[in-house]
Every structure is written in structure tokens, then in C-alpha cells.
Amino acid sequence: MPHPVSAAPQPLGPPPEPVEIVTWSRIPCHHAGMSSTERLEQASVEYADATKRAQEARARLMDAIVQAARDGVRQIQIVRATGYTREAIRQICANAGLTEDPSRS
């Protein structure tokens, strides 16, 4: 019996069927059957929840940036990983009490 690594490659089979990409505009609205006031209230709650989640995610990102700088990760690596500018990284670190950004050295 041949070793699995040395065995000849097996065909993958026929290509998969095409997949339909569904956009948000084609998904049925979960607000159907609600009054205008109910839809407005529901949308307001959804927006508040999304805003809270975004703020929490941003706080986690700021903490991760500061920790990376404290761990000695180079500023350019933080810039590449986050898409933030060097100046934004510097300000985030300064706001966290890092008087000199350790990742710049």
C-alpha cells in the first residue's frame, strides 16, 4: 500500500454549481406586518444596539493597539494591521498614558 503522501493526486470531481449571491435588498424585511411606529421603534433599538457593539469593538481595538505598543510591536506593523495612520496610533498611545510610543523605536 503506497504512503498517502506519495499517492497520485486524486481529481476533485466536477466543479460546484454556481451560487446565487443575495444582496440585502432581496432579503425579506423582518419589519413586514408592523405599523410605521413599530418599525421606527424597532429600527431605533437595532441602531442603538449596533452603536453599542461598535463602541465596544472600538474600545477593544484601542486596548489591543496600546498593548501591542507596550509589547514592542513596531508602529508600522500596527499601522498595517489596523489601517490607522501613524499619527492616530501615536495619539491613541498618548491617550493611554504612553508618553513615548515604545513601538516607534
LOKOLGU-274461 format. One record per residue: residue number from 1; z, x, y of N, C-alpha, C, CB in turn; residue in three letters. Coordinates in nm, 4 decimals. Glycine has a CB too. Example, Ala and Ser with C-alpha at 12.3 -4.5 7.8 and 13.67 -1.06 7.14 Angstrom:
# LOKOLGU-274461
> 1;0.7800;1.3190;-0.5690;0.7800;1.2300;-0.4500;0.7800;1.3200;-0.3300;0.9046;1.1308;-0.4473;ALA
> 2;0.7080;1.2850;-0.2250;0.7140;1.3670;-0.1060;0.7870;1.2900;0.0030;0.5725;1.4084;-0.0598;SER
This chain:
# LOKOLGU-274461
> 1;0.0000;0.0848;-0.1175;0.0000;0.0000;0.0000;0.0000;0.0893;0.1237;0.1223;-0.0965;-0.0001;MET
> 2;-0.0959;0.0697;0.2162;-0.1025;0.1562;0.3339;0.0136;0.1294;0.4298;-0.2358;0.1364;0.4063;PRO
> 3;0.0477;0.2333;0.5028;0.1512;0.2232;0.6047;0.1010;0.1298;0.7151;0.1882;0.3643;0.6621;HIS
> 4;0.1856;0.0405;0.7706;0.1387;-0.0565;0.8692;0.0754;0.0077;0.9928;0.2530;-0.1437;0.9119;PRO
> 5;0.1223;0.1256;1.0306;0.0672;0.1909;1.1490;-0.0737;0.2401;1.1223;0.1561;0.3071;1.1929;VAL
> 6;-0.1020;0.2820;0.9984;-0.2334;0.3371;0.9680;-0.3328;0.2305;0.9234;-0.2211;0.4426;0.8613;SER
> 7;-0.2888;0.1063;0.9105;-0.3788;-0.0004;0.8670;-0.4835;-0.0269;0.9745;-0.2997;-0.1297;0.8354;ALA
> 8;-0.5997;-0.0697;0.9315;-0.7073;-0.1012;1.0257;-0.6662;-0.2199;1.1121;-0.8400;-0.1316;0.9504;ALA
> 9;-0.7065;-0.2181;1.2386;-0.6704;-0.3297;1.3259;-0.7310;-0.4601;1.2752;-0.7164;-0.3025;1.4697;PRO
> 10;-0.6558;-0.5651;1.2874;-0.7000;-0.6966;1.2439;-0.7579;-0.7727;1.3631;-0.5830;-0.7756;1.1795;GLN
> 11;-0.8624;-0.8518;1.3398;-0.9155;-0.9309;1.4508;-0.8110;-1.0316;1.4981;-1.0455;-1.0037;1.4088;PRO
> 12;-0.8152;-1.0606;1.6261;-0.7169;-1.1508;1.6847;-0.7512;-1.2972;1.6636;-0.7035;-1.1233;1.8314;LEU
> 13;-0.8706;-1.3258;1.6188;-0.9107;-1.4644;1.5993;-0.9903;-1.5136;1.7187;-0.7885;-1.5535;1.5766;GLY
> 14;-1.0248;-1.6401;1.7170;-1.1061;-1.6935;1.8259;-1.0266;-1.6969;1.9561;-1.1568;-1.8341;1.7911;PRO
> 15;-1.0958;-1.6902;2.0690;-1.0237;-1.6956;2.1969;-0.9566;-1.8314;2.2135;-1.1196;-1.6683;2.3154;PRO
> 16;-0.8493;-1.8355;2.2890;-0.7792;-1.9625;2.3084;-0.8648;-2.0593;2.3897;-0.6439;-1.9393;2.3785;PRO
> 17;-0.8320;-2.1845;2.3753;-0.9011;-2.2877;2.4521;-0.8676;-2.2700;2.6002;-0.8615;-2.4305;2.4026;GLU
> 18;-0.9610;-2.3051;2.6890;-0.9304;-2.2964;2.8328;-0.8119;-2.3859;2.8676;-1.0539;-2.3361;2.9177;PRO
> 19;-0.7359;-2.3423;2.9650;-0.6174;-2.4158;3.0081;-0.6440;-2.4749;3.1455;-0.4916;-2.3240;3.0104;VAL
> 20;-0.6072;-2.5991;3.1643;-0.6217;-2.6621;3.2952;-0.5033;-2.6214;3.3817;-0.6311;-2.8176;3.2827;GLU
> 21;-0.5329;-2.5742;3.5006;-0.4274;-2.5378;3.5943;-0.3962;-2.6611;3.6777;-0.4694;-2.4162;3.6848;ILE
> 22;-0.2702;-2.6990;3.6777;-0.2283;-2.8182;3.7504;-0.1636;-2.7750;3.8812;-0.1302;-2.9048;3.6656;VAL
> 23;-0.2101;-2.8294;3.9902;-0.1503;-2.7996;4.1202;-0.0480;-2.9071;4.1541;-0.2588;-2.7903;4.2310;THR
> 24;0.0382;-2.8755;4.2490;0.1429;-2.9697;4.2879;0.0838;-3.1025;4.3342;0.2297;-2.9098;4.3983;TRP
> 25;-0.0337;-3.0968;4.3941;-0.0923;-3.2202;4.4459;-0.1321;-3.3161;4.3338;-0.2136;-3.1881;4.5316;SER
> 26;-0.1407;-3.2673;4.2098;-0.1823;-3.3527;4.0987;-0.0660;-3.3968;4.0107;-0.2840;-3.2807;4.0147;ARG
> 27;0.0548;-3.3531;4.0428;0.1719;-3.3934;3.9658;0.2257;-3.5232;4.0256;0.2817;-3.2810;3.9657;ILE
> 28;0.2525;-3.6228;3.9424;0.3032;-3.7491;3.9962;0.4333;-3.7280;4.0723;0.3242;-3.8507;3.8836;PRO
> 29;0.4461;-3.7917;4.1835;0.5649;-3.7790;4.2675;0.6835;-3.8483;4.2014;0.5393;-3.8381;4.4076;CYS
> 30;0.7962;-3.7798;4.1974;0.9151;-3.8411;4.1387;0.9797;-3.9401;4.2349;1.0160;-3.7335;4.0989;HIS
> 31;0.9232;-3.9529;4.3550;0.9740;-4.0492;4.4519;0.9080;-4.1864;4.4372;0.9529;-3.9969;4.5924;HIS
> 32;0.8154;-4.1998;4.3437;0.7456;-4.3275;4.3279;0.8469;-4.4387;4.3017;0.6419;-4.3199;4.2126;ALA
> 33;0.8258;-4.5508;4.3636;0.9153;-4.6641;4.3454;1.0346;-4.6636;4.4388;0.9633;-4.6673;4.2055;GLY
> 34;1.0489;-4.5604;4.5207;1.1593;-4.5545;4.6156;1.1130;-4.6095;4.7500;1.2121;-4.4093;4.6306;MET
> 35;1.2072;-4.6581;4.8270;1.1749;-4.7004;4.9631;1.1580;-4.5760;5.0498;1.2858;-4.7946;5.0211;SER
> 36;1.1035;-4.5944;5.1674;1.0843;-4.4815;5.2595;1.2166;-4.4147;5.2927;1.0159;-4.5282;5.3884;SER
> 37;1.3200;-4.4945;5.3120;1.4518;-4.4392;5.3444;1.5078;-4.3603;5.2268;1.5493;-4.5513;5.3839;THR
> 38;1.4921;-4.4138;5.1066;1.5400;-4.3427;4.9874;1.4646;-4.2113;4.9684;1.5245;-4.4311;4.8620;GLU
> 39;1.3320;-4.2133;4.9900;1.2528;-4.0898;4.9779;1.2978;-3.9872;5.0807;1.1023;-4.1193;4.9952;ARG
> 40;1.3235;-4.0336;5.2026;1.3688;-3.9444;5.3086;1.5032;-3.8826;5.2735;1.3782;-4.0195;5.4414;LEU
> 41;1.5959;-3.9649;5.2259;1.7276;-3.9137;5.1876;1.7171;-3.8146;5.0721;1.8206;-4.0292;5.1491;GLU
> 42;1.6354;-3.8477;4.9719;1.6176;-3.7587;4.8571;1.5547;-3.6269;4.9001;1.5309;-3.8260;4.7496;GLN
> 43;1.4535;-3.6341;4.9851;1.3882;-3.5120;5.0328;1.4854;-3.4267;5.1128;1.2653;-3.5463;5.1184;ALA
> 44;1.5715;-3.4908;5.1903;1.6710;-3.4179;5.2686;1.7698;-3.3449;5.1779;1.7459;-3.5136;5.3618;SER
> 45;1.8136;-3.4109;5.0720;1.9050;-3.3488;4.9750;1.8360;-3.2310;4.9064;1.9525;-3.4527;4.8694;VAL
> 46;1.7108;-3.2509;4.8641;1.6356;-3.1432;4.7985;1.6198;-3.0234;4.8915;1.4971;-3.1936;4.7536;GLU
> 47;1.5911;-3.0495;5.0189;1.5747;-2.9413;5.1161;1.7061;-2.8663;5.1349;1.5249;-2.9967;5.2510;TYR
> 48;1.8164;-2.9388;5.1472;1.9470;-2.8744;5.1637;1.9802;-2.7878;5.0425;2.0570;-2.9802;5.1852;ALA
> 49;1.9507;-2.8383;4.9228;1.9751;-2.7601;4.8009;1.8894;-2.6338;4.7986;1.9465;-2.8451;4.6759;ASP
> 50;1.7623;-2.6472;4.8343;1.6722;-2.5316;4.8348;1.7162;-2.4289;4.9385;1.5276;-2.5761;4.8626;ALA
> 51;1.7608;-2.4768;5.0543;1.8088;-2.3866;5.1587;1.9312;-2.3095;5.1108;1.8419;-2.4649;5.2868;THR
> 52;2.0232;-2.3794;5.0452;2.1438;-2.3141;4.9936;2.1075;-2.2083;4.8897;2.2396;-2.4181;4.9324;LYS
> 53;2.0161;-2.2432;4.7979;1.9742;-2.1462;4.6956;1.9062;-2.0252;4.7596;1.8789;-2.2127;4.5940;ARG
> 54;1.8261;-2.0479;4.8624;1.7584;-1.9370;4.9306;1.8601;-1.8464;4.9998;1.6562;-1.9908;5.0334;ALA
> 55;1.9605;-1.9062;5.0635;2.0639;-1.8264;5.1299;2.1430;-1.7441;5.0285;2.1589;-1.9172;5.2095;GLN
> 56;2.1732;-1.8042;4.9145;2.2460;-1.7315;4.8098;2.1615;-1.6176;4.7538;2.2874;-1.8271;4.6965;GLU
> 57;2.0328;-1.6422;4.7338;1.9429;-1.5377;4.6830;1.9301;-1.4250;4.7847;1.8034;-1.5964;4.6503;ALA
> 58;1.9223;-1.4597;4.9128;1.9126;-1.3575;5.0174;2.0393;-1.2725;5.0199;1.8890;-1.4228;5.1558;ARG
> 59;2.1552;-1.3342;5.0059;2.2810;-1.2590;5.0037;2.2840;-1.1629;4.8851;2.4016;-1.3552;4.9973;ALA
> 60;2.2367;-1.2091;4.7685;2.2314;-1.1199;4.6516;2.1364;-1.0040;4.6769;2.1876;-1.1976;4.5256;ARG
> 61;2.0242;-1.0311;4.7424;1.9287;-0.9247;4.7734;1.9899;-0.8240;4.8699;1.7998;-0.9835;4.8328;LEU
> 62;2.0586;-0.8714;4.9734;2.1224;-0.7803;5.0691;2.2254;-0.6927;4.9976;2.1899;-0.8601;5.1843;MET
> 63;2.3053;-0.7543;4.9103;2.4046;-0.6775;4.8336;2.3365;-0.5724;4.7463;2.4899;-0.7715;4.7461;ASP
> 64;2.2259;-0.6094;4.6834;2.1542;-0.5153;4.5968;2.0952;-0.4007;4.6778;2.0430;-0.5874;4.5195;ALA
> 65;2.0456;-0.4300;4.7978;1.9906;-0.3248;4.8840;2.1006;-0.2269;4.9225;1.9256;-0.3855;5.0110;ILE
> 66;2.2140;-0.2791;4.9656;2.3254;-0.1932;5.0067;2.3749;-0.1109;4.8882;2.4410;-0.2776;5.0655;VAL
> 67;2.3890;-0.1735;4.7726;2.4357;-0.0995;4.6548;2.3360;0.0091;4.6159;2.4583;-0.1952;4.5365;GLN
> 68;2.2078;-0.0216;4.6230;2.1061;0.0791;4.5911;2.1168;0.1972;4.6863;1.9646;0.0180;4.5978;ALA
> 69;2.1368;0.1690;4.8149;2.1517;0.2775;4.9124;2.2762;0.3600;4.8811;2.1597;0.2210;5.0563;ALA
> 70;2.3854;0.2933;4.8477;2.5091;0.3653;4.8128;2.4912;0.4490;4.6869;2.6248;0.2667;4.7933;ARG
> 71;2.4080;0.3998;4.5944;2.3827;0.4722;4.4701;2.2852;0.5876;4.4888;2.3295;0.3775;4.3651;ASP
> 72;2.2335;0.6036;4.6102;2.1441;0.7155;4.6378;1.9968;0.6874;4.6144;2.1838;0.8302;4.5554;GLY
> 73;1.9602;0.5613;4.5962;1.8184;0.5283;4.5809;1.7495;0.5591;4.7130;1.7979;0.3776;4.5396;VAL
> 74;1.6368;0.6278;4.7048;1.5652;0.6656;4.8267;1.5171;0.5414;4.9005;1.4462;0.7574;4.7936;ARG
> 75;1.5205;0.5513;5.0329;1.4828;0.4378;5.1162;1.3411;0.3893;5.0857;1.4942;0.4750;5.2629;GLN
> 76;1.2494;0.4804;5.0617;1.1110;0.4407;5.0335;1.1039;0.3588;4.9049;1.0200;0.5649;5.0225;ILE
> 77;1.1901;0.3887;4.8081;1.1931;0.3100;4.6844;1.2461;0.1690;4.7107;1.2797;0.3801;4.5780;GLN
> 78;1.3444;0.1582;4.7986;1.3975;0.0267;4.8354;1.2902;-0.0525;4.9093;1.5254;0.0407;4.9231;ILE
> 79;1.2185;0.0146;4.9990;1.1095;-0.0500;5.0732;1.0049;-0.1036;4.9765;1.0445;0.0490;5.1728;VAL
> 80;0.9638;-0.0213;4.8822;0.8609;-0.0629;4.7859;0.9088;-0.1780;4.6975;0.8197;0.0555;4.6984;ARG
> 81;1.0344;-0.1755;4.6593;1.0871;-0.2787;4.5698;1.1060;-0.4128;4.6404;1.2192;-0.2332;4.5106;ALA
> 82;1.1359;-0.4089;4.7696;1.1684;-0.5321;4.8415;1.0575;-0.5812;4.9330;1.2920;-0.5119;4.9217;THR
> 83;0.9723;-0.4903;4.9794;0.8719;-0.5279;5.0780;0.9270;-0.5262;5.2196;0.8171;-0.6647;5.0464;GLY
> 84;1.0535;-0.4935;5.2363;1.1131;-0.4841;5.3692;1.0688;-0.3534;5.4346;1.2686;-0.4924;5.3616;TYR
> 85;1.0756;-0.3480;5.5671;1.0423;-0.2246;5.6382;1.1603;-0.1284;5.6312;1.0045;-0.2540;5.7859;THR
> 86;1.1329;-0.0015;5.6618;1.2402;0.0982;5.6653;1.3459;0.0589;5.7676;1.1836;0.2378;5.6980;ARG
> 87;1.3000;0.0062;5.8819;1.3935;-0.0341;5.9868;1.4821;-0.1493;5.9385;1.3170;-0.0751;6.1145;GLU
> 88;1.4242;-0.2446;5.8680;1.5038;-0.3563;5.8153;1.6083;-0.3051;5.7163;1.4122;-0.4613;5.7472;ALA
> 89;1.5691;-0.2114;5.6314;1.6638;-0.1526;5.5352;1.7754;-0.0814;5.6101;1.5916;-0.0538;5.4391;ILE
> 90;1.7394;-0.0067;5.7142;1.8392;0.0642;5.7940;1.9381;-0.0344;5.8559;1.7711;0.1477;5.9041;ARG
> 91;1.8874;-0.1453;5.9114;1.9745;-0.2449;5.9739;2.0649;-0.3126;5.8715;1.8910;-0.3498;6.0466;GLN
> 92;2.0114;-0.3431;5.7559;2.0918;-0.4060;5.6504;2.2062;-0.3134;5.6104;2.0042;-0.4402;5.5268;ILE
> 93;2.1751;-0.1860;5.5937;2.2783;-0.0886;5.5557;2.3804;-0.0711;5.6672;2.2146;0.0471;5.5212;CYS
> 94;2.3343;-0.0669;5.7920;2.4258;-0.0530;5.9053;2.5178;-0.1747;5.9152;2.3468;-0.0348;6.0367;ALA
> 95;2.4633;-0.2937;5.8951;2.5451;-0.4154;5.8997;2.6495;-0.4182;5.7890;2.4564;-0.5387;5.8893;ASN
> 96;2.6249;-0.3455;5.6812;2.7202;-0.3392;5.5697;2.8222;-0.2279;5.5893;2.6461;-0.3188;5.4378;ALA
> 97;2.8129;-0.1573;5.7022;2.9102;-0.0536;5.7307;2.8694;0.0864;5.6911;3.0349;-0.0860;5.6643;GLY
> 98;2.7471;0.1027;5.6453;2.6984;0.2371;5.6149;2.6504;0.2977;5.7464;2.5831;0.2348;5.5062;LEU
> 99;2.7304;0.3901;5.8016;2.6946;0.4457;5.9317;2.5692;0.5306;5.9237;2.8090;0.5282;5.9869;THR
> 100;2.5533;0.6029;5.8151;2.4300;0.6780;5.7925;2.3765;0.6338;5.6580;2.4535;0.8341;5.7973;GLU
> 101;2.2523;0.5912;5.6560;2.1915;0.5402;5.5332;2.1823;0.6526;5.4307;2.0512;0.4801;5.5614;ASP
> 102;2.2628;0.6487;5.3223;2.2602;0.7563;5.2235;2.1265;0.7674;5.1517;2.3697;0.7355;5.1226;PRO
> 103;2.0466;0.6624;5.1548;1.9190;0.6679;5.0834;1.8114;0.7414;5.1620;1.8717;0.5280;5.0514;SER
> 104;1.8380;0.7771;5.2871;1.7372;0.8459;5.3688;1.7292;0.9937;5.3357;1.7679;0.8284;5.5166;ARG
> 105;1.8341;1.0483;5.2847;1.8357;1.1934;5.2596;1.7516;1.2319;5.1413;1.9764;1.2416;5.2379;SER
